[in-house]
Amino acid sequence: MAVKQKILIVDDDSNIAELISLYLTKECFETLIVGDGESALTAMESFRPNLMLLDLMLPGIDGYQVCREIRAKSALPIIMLSAKGEIFDKVLGLEMGADDYMEKPFDSKELVARVKAVLRRYKPAVQTAPDPDLKCVEYPDLVVNQTNYSVLYKGKPVEMPPKELELLYFLASSPNHVFTREQLLDQIWGYEYIGDTRTVDVHIKRLREKINDHESWKLATIWGIGYKFEAKI
C-alpha cells in the first residue's frame, strides 16, 4: 500500500481549513489542521508533512515569519494562502521562500492541482553513502562544493572565480578557526605566489558582495590578524 503524503494546513479560519482538508482527503492525502504559527512550527517536527498550506494572517506569529523560520532549516514545499491579491504581496511571499501563492477565495480543484504540481517538482535529497572524495560544506542557505566548483546561496547558484570559491570553501571547512592573511595566501595561492596580503582582502570583499551575512554564519574580520568563517554550530 502506498504511503499517503501529508499536508499540514495552517489557517485560523476553521471552516476554510476543514473544507481544504475534505478536498485533499478525497485525493488520498493525509491532513492535519492547526490554527496559529507556533502550532505550525511544532507540527513540523511531530507531523513531518510533505507540504504546508500556509495562511498569512495568523494570530501570534504570522505566515511570513513562519515561512522565514522554516526556510532557515528546511526545504519543505510551502503554498501561501491569502486574501491579499496585490502583486506586491505575491512577490513578497515568493521571495521569502514560498513555492506558490494562492489568493482567497480559490477553486478547490485548482488548489488540489497546485498541491500536486508543487509536490511533483519537489524531490527531497536521497540519502546515500558519503563520497570520501567529495569536497562540500553545507550551512543554512549555503552550499559550497569544491568538487564541481559550485556555490548555492539561498537555493540559487552564485558565479565565482576559482580562487574566490576555494577561499570560501577553505574558511567554511574550518568554522570559527582564525587564519592570518599569510596562511590564506599559502593555502589558496600556494607558497610560490608572488604578491601581497591585500589579495586576500580583495577576495573577501568580493565574497561579501555576493554572499550576505546570515543569522547562522558570516565571514568575519579579526582585526590585526585575518579572517574566519564564524558559524553557530
Secondary structure, DSSP 8 states (H G I E B T S, - for coil): -----EEEEE-S-HHHHHHHHHHHHHTT-EEEEE-SHHHHHHHHHHH--SEEEEESS-SSS-HHHHHHHHHTT----EEEEES---HHHHHHHHHTT-SEEEESS--HHHHHHHHHHHHHH----------TT--EEEETTEEEETTTTEEEETTEE----HHHHHHHHHHHHSTT--EEHHHHIIIII-TT--S-THHHHHHHHHHHHHS---SSEEEEEETTTEEEEEE--
